[in-house]
């Protein structure tokens, strides 16, 4: 069954990634769109974090250092979908928006004794919005239609190594080496109400450039029941190759027909440096149920802080029409409860509820947008579950994460957004019988 499922993923994912609705959010007007904080359902349920939590049954893109610590002989195939439904209000105007998109496709393979490798695709930035405004000129009403679309995608390969690998101490490092490609655009159509003729201005940015980031993770086993892990991620400011296209068309009967002017330019942009700090505290608990069943349970406490200096983002060859107005930061907190960590040892006497993993969290963010000098902020609460696929004794699982939140500023009448988001993902691993890199002895 797993082989058929993986074949389906590899065939359908590129098609889906090409055809997906990428976003519906007015904030994506700025810069090159909303920079993706790519998270899987596990991290999303833990306070919308992105890299602080790791274990041997998941692929963590931002914490590339974790790939070397996966179970040897058990590669992981991870796929997730992300969606959001939002109610947007500005003054007396309200609008609903929604989207569903492919969030990631990863494959991670541990090898040798101290190394791990991963590759896949993940979003880098997304743009998607549509709105209108009106102005009166000499008694005639002029309508402006604004639309943004497109996305930037990152294909990557990751390498990690365990530098220190002891019973009570571990240090690992890793890096993602990737290639960013794609195009985002902003367009403005102007036409007198009731008329069929007007003008369309389209500005596009196309990026094709290499990109890298680094991470490190330090684990210390305090005693048999307590463990702490500190992680670090850094994405430095980098020069990225870019091209821009500014075109003006004559608009007639709903179609941009004649090209009136065209300006092309190329150069590079300076990406925004990003930093993440994470802490994962693990507590093991031995418990006895009222039916005299003994299990080892586990609690994970997750803390994460991240910052992206978007005010350092620059077009180095042209004047940016809509720069980010402030930096992005986020503080996240999450708790995961695993009732039975020795699942396969106790599978025959374990209830369904003791097989699941339960996750909750909360977060607060400062967004890189302002309204009349007031910076936008975001607050949300999260929850989710992990469902192991235990039929064939593997590390496979289904994971679901939800968050409820609000994006707003202190400016009266400014854009406010209430939203519900979700992540749905599947992790597929070989069964014990299909373990990779086994040494076979012939008698």
C-alpha positions as CSV (number, residue, x, y, z in Angstrom):
1,X,0.0,0.0,0.0
2,X,2.8,2.4,0.9
3,X,4.5,2.0,-2.5
4,X,1.3,2.8,-4.4
5,X,0.7,5.8,-2.1
6,X,4.3,7.2,-2.7
7,X,4.0,6.8,-6.4
8,X,0.8,8.8,-6.3
9,X,2.5,11.5,-4.3
10,X,5.4,11.8,-6.7
11,X,3.1,12.0,-9.8
12,X,0.5,14.3,-8.5
13,X,2.5,16.8,-6.4
14,X,4.2,18.7,-9.3
15,X,0.9,19.0,-11.1
16,X,-0.9,20.2,-8.0
17,X,1.9,22.6,-7.1
18,X,1.6,24.2,-10.5
19,X,-2.2,24.5,-10.5
20,X,-2.8,25.5,-6.9
21,X,-4.5,28.7,-5.7
22,X,-1.5,30.1,-3.8
23,X,-3.0,32.8,-1.5
24,X,-5.8,35.2,-0.9
25,X,-4.4,37.9,1.4
26,X,-4.2,41.7,0.8
27,X,-0.9,41.9,2.9
28,X,0.8,40.1,0.0
29,X,0.9,43.3,-2.0
30,X,4.2,44.3,-0.3
31,X,7.7,43.3,-1.5
32,X,7.8,40.0,-3.2
33,X,4.7,38.8,-1.3
34,X,4.3,37.1,2.0
35,X,7.5,35.2,2.9
36,X,6.5,31.6,3.7
37,X,7.1,30.4,7.2
38,X,6.7,26.8,6.0
39,X,5.4,24.6,8.8
40,X,4.0,21.1,8.9
41,X,0.9,20.1,10.9
42,X,3.0,19.1,13.8
43,X,4.7,22.5,14.2
44,X,1.6,24.4,13.4
45,X,-0.3,22.7,16.2
46,X,2.6,23.6,18.6
47,X,2.0,27.4,18.6
48,X,2.6,27.9,14.8
49,X,6.3,27.2,15.4
50,X,8.6,26.1,12.6
51,X,11.7,24.3,13.8
52,X,12.0,23.9,17.6
53,X,10.4,20.5,17.9
54,X,12.2,17.5,16.3
55,X,12.1,13.7,16.6
56,X,13.0,10.6,14.6
57,X,9.5,10.3,13.0
58,X,9.2,13.7,11.2
59,X,11.1,15.8,8.7
60,X,11.9,19.3,9.9
61,X,12.8,21.6,7.0
62,X,14.2,24.6,9.0
63,X,16.1,22.3,11.4
64,X,18.2,20.6,8.8
65,X,20.6,19.5,11.6
66,X,17.9,17.0,12.7
67,X,18.1,14.8,9.6
68,X,21.1,12.9,10.9
69,X,19.2,11.8,14.0
70,X,16.4,10.0,12.1
71,X,16.1,6.2,12.7
72,X,18.7,4.5,10.5
73,X,17.3,2.5,7.6
74,X,13.9,4.3,7.8
75,X,13.7,7.2,5.3
76,X,10.7,9.5,5.7
77,X,8.4,10.9,3.0
78,X,6.4,13.9,4.1
79,X,3.7,15.8,2.3
80,X,1.3,18.5,3.7
81,X,-1.5,20.8,2.6
82,X,-2.1,24.2,4.1
83,X,-5.4,26.2,4.0
84,X,-7.0,29.2,5.5
85,X,-10.4,30.8,5.7
86,X,-10.5,34.5,6.7
87,X,-13.0,37.2,7.2
88,X,-11.5,40.6,6.3
89,X,-12.9,43.9,7.4
90,X,-11.9,47.5,6.6
91,X,-14.2,50.1,8.0
92,X,-17.7,49.0,6.9
93,X,-16.5,46.8,4.1
94,X,-16.2,43.0,4.7
95,X,-14.9,40.2,2.5
96,X,-14.3,36.5,2.9
97,X,-11.3,34.8,1.4
98,X,-10.0,31.2,1.4
99,X,-7.2,29.2,-0.2
100,X,-5.7,25.7,-0.1
101,X,-2.1,25.1,-1.2
102,X,0.6,22.4,-1.2
103,X,2.8,23.4,1.7
104,X,5.7,21.0,1.2
105,X,7.0,17.7,-0.2
106,X,10.1,16.3,1.6
107,X,12.1,13.1,1.5
108,X,14.7,12.6,4.3
109,X,17.2,9.7,4.3
110,X,19.6,9.0,7.2
111,X,22.8,7.2,6.2
112,X,26.0,5.9,7.7
113,X,26.2,6.4,11.4
114,X,26.3,10.2,11.7
115,X,24.8,11.7,8.5
116,X,21.4,12.5,7.0
117,X,20.2,13.9,3.6
118,X,16.9,15.4,2.6
119,X,15.5,17.0,-0.5
120,X,12.2,18.5,-1.7
121,X,10.2,21.6,-2.5
122,X,8.7,24.2,-0.3
123,X,7.2,27.7,-0.8
124,X,9.5,30.8,-0.5
125,X,6.9,33.5,-0.9
126,X,3.3,33.9,-2.1
127,X,1.2,36.7,-3.5
128,X,-2.6,36.7,-4.1
129,X,-5.1,39.6,-3.7
130,X,-7.8,41.4,-5.5
131,X,-9.7,44.6,-4.6
132,X,-11.1,47.8,-6.1
133,X,-11.2,51.5,-5.4
134,X,-13.1,54.5,-7.0
135,X,-12.4,58.2,-7.6
136,X,-14.5,60.9,-9.2
137,X,-12.9,63.0,-12.0
138,X,-15.0,65.8,-13.6
139,X,-18.2,64.0,-12.5
140,X,-17.2,60.6,-13.9
141,X,-16.4,57.7,-11.6
142,X,-13.0,56.1,-12.3
143,X,-12.6,52.5,-11.1
144,X,-9.2,51.0,-10.2
145,X,-8.9,47.2,-10.0
146,X,-5.8,45.9,-8.2
147,X,-4.7,42.3,-8.5
148,X,-1.6,40.3,-7.3
149,X,-0.7,36.8,-8.0
150,X,2.2,34.3,-8.3
151,X,4.6,32.5,-6.0
152,X,8.3,31.8,-5.5
153,X,9.2,28.1,-4.8
154,X,12.4,26.7,-3.3
155,X,13.8,23.3,-4.4
156,X,16.5,22.2,-2.0
157,X,18.9,19.5,-0.8
158,X,19.9,19.3,2.8
159,X,22.9,17.7,4.5
160,X,23.4,17.1,8.2
161,X,25.9,15.5,10.5
162,X,26.1,14.5,14.2
163,X,29.3,16.1,15.4
164,X,28.9,14.8,19.0
165,X,26.9,11.6,19.5
166,X,27.0,10.4,23.1
167,X,24.4,8.9,25.4
168,X,23.7,12.1,27.3
169,X,25.1,14.7,24.8
170,X,24.5,15.4,21.1
171,X,25.5,18.1,18.8
172,X,24.4,18.2,15.1
173,X,24.7,20.7,12.3
174,X,23.0,21.0,8.9
175,X,22.5,23.2,5.9
176,X,19.8,23.6,3.2
177,X,21.2,24.3,-0.3
178,X,18.4,25.4,-2.6
179,X,17.3,27.2,-5.8
180,X,14.5,29.8,-5.7
181,X,12.4,30.2,-8.8
182,X,9.1,31.7,-9.8
183,X,7.4,35.0,-10.5
184,X,5.1,37.4,-8.7
185,X,3.2,40.3,-10.2
186,X,1.0,43.3,-9.3
187,X,-1.4,44.8,-11.8
188,X,-3.6,47.9,-11.8
189,X,-6.5,48.4,-14.2
190,X,-8.2,51.8,-14.6
191,X,-11.5,52.3,-16.4
192,X,-14.4,54.7,-16.3
193,X,-17.5,53.1,-14.8
194,X,-19.8,52.1,-17.7
195,X,-17.0,52.3,-20.2
196,X,-15.2,49.3,-21.9
197,X,-11.9,51.0,-22.5
198,X,-9.0,51.8,-20.1
199,X,-5.5,50.9,-19.2
200,X,-3.6,48.1,-17.5
201,X,-0.3,48.4,-15.8
202,X,1.5,45.1,-14.9
203,X,4.7,44.9,-12.8
204,X,6.3,41.5,-12.5
205,X,9.4,40.2,-10.6
206,X,11.0,36.9,-11.7
207,X,13.7,35.4,-9.5
208,X,16.1,32.5,-10.3
209,X,18.8,32.3,-7.7
210,X,20.6,30.0,-5.3
211,X,20.0,30.2,-1.6
212,X,21.3,28.6,1.6
213,X,20.7,28.5,5.3
214,X,22.3,26.8,8.3
215,X,21.1,25.2,11.6
216,X,22.5,23.6,14.7
217,X,21.0,21.6,17.5
218,X,22.4,20.7,21.0
219,X,20.8,18.0,23.1
220,X,21.6,17.3,26.7
221,X,20.1,14.4,28.7
222,X,19.7,15.6,32.3
223,X,18.7,12.2,33.6
224,X,16.7,9.2,32.5
225,X,13.4,11.2,32.6
226,X,14.4,14.7,31.5
227,X,16.0,16.0,28.3
228,X,16.5,19.5,26.9
229,X,17.3,20.4,23.3
230,X,18.3,23.9,22.1
231,X,18.3,24.7,18.3
232,X,19.5,27.6,16.2
233,X,18.7,28.6,12.6
234,X,20.1,31.4,10.5
235,X,19.3,32.6,7.0
236,X,21.8,35.4,6.1
237,X,21.1,38.3,3.8
238,X,21.9,37.1,0.3
239,X,22.1,38.6,-3.2
240,X,19.5,37.0,-5.4
241,X,19.3,37.3,-9.2
242,X,16.1,39.0,-10.3
243,X,14.4,40.4,-13.4
244,X,11.6,43.0,-13.5
245,X,9.0,43.6,-16.3
246,X,6.9,46.8,-16.3
247,X,4.3,46.8,-19.1
248,X,1.3,49.1,-19.9
249,X,-1.6,47.8,-22.1
250,X,-4.6,49.2,-23.7
251,X,-7.7,47.7,-22.1
252,X,-10.9,47.0,-24.1
253,X,-13.9,44.8,-23.3
254,X,-12.3,43.1,-20.4
255,X,-9.1,42.1,-22.3
256,X,-5.6,43.7,-22.3
257,X,-5.0,43.9,-26.0
258,X,-2.4,46.4,-27.2
259,X,1.0,46.8,-25.6
260,X,1.7,50.6,-25.2
261,X,5.0,50.5,-23.4
262,X,7.4,47.9,-22.0
263,X,10.5,48.3,-19.7
264,X,12.7,45.4,-18.6
265,X,15.5,45.5,-16.1
266,X,17.7,42.9,-14.3
267,X,20.0,42.9,-11.3
268,X,19.8,41.5,-7.8
269,X,17.8,41.9,-4.6
270,X,19.1,41.7,-1.1
271,X,17.0,39.1,0.8
272,X,16.0,39.7,4.4
273,X,18.1,37.9,7.0
274,X,16.2,35.6,9.4
275,X,17.1,34.0,12.7
276,X,15.3,31.4,14.9
277,X,15.9,30.2,18.4
278,X,14.2,27.1,19.8
279,X,14.0,25.1,23.1
280,X,12.4,21.7,23.5
281,X,12.1,20.3,27.0
282,X,11.1,16.7,27.3
283,X,9.7,15.0,30.4
284,X,9.1,11.2,30.6
285,X,6.4,10.0,33.0
286,X,5.8,6.4,34.1
287,X,2.1,5.8,34.8
288,X,-0.2,3.0,35.7
289,X,-3.8,3.0,34.5
290,X,-6.8,2.0,36.5
291,X,-6.6,-1.4,34.7
292,X,-3.1,-2.0,35.9
293,X,-1.5,-1.3,32.5
294,X,1.9,0.4,32.6
295,X,3.0,2.9,30.1
296,X,5.8,5.5,29.6
297,X,4.2,8.8,28.6
298,X,6.0,11.9,27.5
299,X,5.5,15.7,27.6
300,X,7.2,18.1,25.3
301,X,7.4,21.9,26.1
302,X,8.2,24.0,23.1
303,X,9.5,27.6,23.1
304,X,10.5,29.4,19.9
305,X,11.4,32.9,18.9
306,X,12.0,34.0,15.3
307,X,12.8,37.3,13.6
308,X,13.1,38.3,9.9
309,X,14.6,41.8,9.3
310,X,12.4,42.7,6.3
311,X,13.3,46.3,6.5
312,X,16.7,45.2,5.1
313,X,15.0,43.8,2.0
314,X,16.2,45.8,-1.1
315,X,15.8,46.0,-4.8
316,X,19.4,46.9,-5.8
317,X,18.6,47.8,-9.4
318,X,15.3,49.7,-9.1
319,X,13.1,51.6,-6.6
320,X,10.8,49.1,-4.9
321,X,7.2,50.3,-5.3
322,X,6.0,48.7,-2.1
323,X,8.7,47.9,0.5
324,X,8.1,46.1,3.8
325,X,7.5,48.8,6.4
326,X,8.7,46.9,9.5
327,X,10.4,43.7,10.6
328,X,8.6,40.3,11.3
329,X,8.9,38.6,14.7
330,X,7.1,35.7,16.4
331,X,7.1,34.1,19.8
332,X,5.6,30.6,20.0
333,X,4.7,28.2,22.9
334,X,3.4,24.6,22.5
335,X,2.9,21.4,24.5
336,X,2.7,17.9,23.1
337,X,1.5,14.9,25.2
338,X,2.3,11.4,24.0
339,X,0.4,8.9,26.3
340,X,2.4,5.9,25.2
341,X,5.9,6.3,23.7
342,X,6.5,2.5,23.6
343,X,3.6,2.1,21.2
344,X,4.7,-1.0,19.4
345,X,5.7,-2.8,22.6
346,X,2.3,-2.2,24.1
347,X,0.2,-2.2,21.0
348,X,-1.9,-5.2,21.9
349,X,-3.1,-3.6,25.2
350,X,-3.2,0.0,24.1
351,X,-6.5,1.8,23.5
352,X,-6.9,4.1,20.5
353,X,-6.8,7.2,22.6
354,X,-3.4,6.2,24.1
355,X,-1.9,5.9,20.6
356,X,-2.5,9.5,19.6
357,X,-0.3,12.5,20.2
358,X,-2.1,15.6,21.5
359,X,-0.8,19.2,20.7
360,X,-1.8,22.7,21.8
361,X,-0.1,26.1,21.6
362,X,-0.3,29.8,21.2
363,X,1.7,32.5,19.5
364,X,2.0,36.3,19.0
365,X,3.6,38.0,16.0
366,X,4.6,41.5,14.8
367,X,3.9,41.8,11.1
368,X,5.9,43.7,8.5
369,X,3.1,46.1,7.6
370,X,1.8,49.5,9.0
371,X,-1.3,51.6,8.8
372,X,-0.6,55.3,9.5
373,X,2.4,54.4,11.5
374,X,0.6,51.6,13.5
375,X,2.3,48.2,13.0
376,X,0.0,45.2,12.4
377,X,0.2,42.3,14.9
378,X,-1.2,38.7,14.9
379,X,-2.3,36.5,17.8
380,X,-3.4,32.9,17.5
381,X,-4.1,29.7,19.4
382,X,-3.4,26.3,18.0
383,X,-4.2,22.6,18.5
384,X,-3.8,19.3,16.7
385,X,-3.3,15.6,16.9
386,X,-1.0,13.0,15.5
387,X,-2.4,9.6,14.4
388,X,0.2,6.8,14.0
389,X,-0.4,4.3,11.2
390,X,0.5,1.2,13.1
391,X,-0.9,-1.6,10.8
392,X,2.6,-2.5,9.5
393,X,4.8,-1.4,12.4
394,X,6.4,1.7,10.8
395,X,6.9,5.4,11.7
396,X,4.1,6.5,9.4
397,X,1.5,8.9,10.6
398,X,-1.3,11.3,9.8
399,X,-1.1,14.8,11.4
400,X,-3.6,17.6,11.6
401,X,-3.0,21.1,12.9
402,X,-5.4,24.1,13.3
403,X,-5.0,27.7,14.4
404,X,-7.5,30.5,15.2
405,X,-6.3,34.0,15.2
406,X,-6.6,37.7,14.3
407,X,-4.4,40.2,12.4
408,X,-5.0,43.8,13.2
409,X,-3.5,47.2,14.1
410,X,-4.5,49.9,16.6
411,X,-5.5,52.2,13.8
412,X,-9.3,52.8,13.9
413,X,-11.0,51.5,10.7
414,X,-7.8,49.8,9.4
415,X,-7.8,46.3,7.9
416,X,-8.6,43.6,10.4
417,X,-8.6,39.9,9.7
418,X,-10.1,37.0,11.6
419,X,-9.0,33.6,10.3
420,X,-9.0,29.8,10.8
421,X,-6.1,27.9,9.3
422,X,-5.3,24.2,9.0
423,X,-2.5,21.9,8.0
424,X,-3.1,18.3,7.0
425,X,-0.1,16.1,6.4
426,X,1.0,12.5,6.0
427,X,4.4,11.0,6.8
428,X,5.2,7.6,5.2
429,X,8.1,5.4,6.3
430,X,9.0,1.8,5.3
431,X,7.9,-1.0,7.5
432,X,10.3,-3.1,9.6
433,X,10.4,-5.7,6.8
434,X,11.3,-3.0,4.2
435,X,14.1,-1.4,6.2
436,X,16.7,0.3,3.9
437,X,20.5,-0.3,3.9
438,X,20.2,-3.7,5.7
439,X,23.3,-6.0,5.5
440,X,22.3,-9.4,4.2
441,X,24.4,-12.4,5.1
442,X,24.3,-15.6,3.1
443,X,24.9,-18.9,4.8
